[in-house]
Every structure is written in C-alpha cells, then in structure tokens.
Amino acid sequence: MGDYTPPIDDNLLGIDDRNKLNEEELRGVLMAREFLLDLEEGLVLDASLILEIHRVAFGRLYEWAGKWRRSDFIVGQHIPPRFQEVPTLMYGRHARGRSRRSDRLASVPRPLPF
C-alpha cells in the first residue's frame, strides 16, 4: 500500500510529544469549527471548501494540510481510499447532494469542556 502514519516529529512546529501534538491538533479543529460557524448562510459545501477547512484545521502543523493527497498511506489501522479516488469521491458527494451551511451546523460538535 503506502506509507504509515508519519512519525510524531513530522510536523511544522517540530513537536515531538504526542500529547502536545494532540493539543495542537485540537486547537486546529476548534479553529476550523469557528471557521465553519462564520461561513455565510447557504454556502455550498464542496470539495474546495472541504480542503480549506482541512487547511484551517491543520495548516499550522502539516505541510500537506488542505491539499490533495499524492500517495496512499495508512492511518493507524484505517486504510483510506486510494489517493487517485479521493477527488472523484469528494466531487461525487458534491454532485449527489449539495450540503448547505444550515444543514451542516447540526453536526458540528460543541467544544469539549476542559
């Protein structure tokens, strides 16, 4: 198949502690959540918006955030679709049913209490 999940220190901030990296990823997810909530009403959720959400969430940590994959890999025990299939799958979902912002907000998780 492809490469396994990258090593822990394969991030733009050089973080080498798994817990610290998880905290930074959570910060990114919360930033992406705010980004989603600030989108204008009726905006269509399409492939380019999904890439932008991914960039907002993880762009501070990973060079590849918000970009189309160029290789296959494994995330832990999960095997995602082949990289060549991802654009078709994303655009296919967009073509089958356009999701609007108001439909998405019900599934946006609330922040975890810390």
Helices and strands as residue ranges (DSSP letters): E 3-4, H 18-37, E 44-45, H 47-58, E 73-74, H 86-96, E 99-100, H 101-105
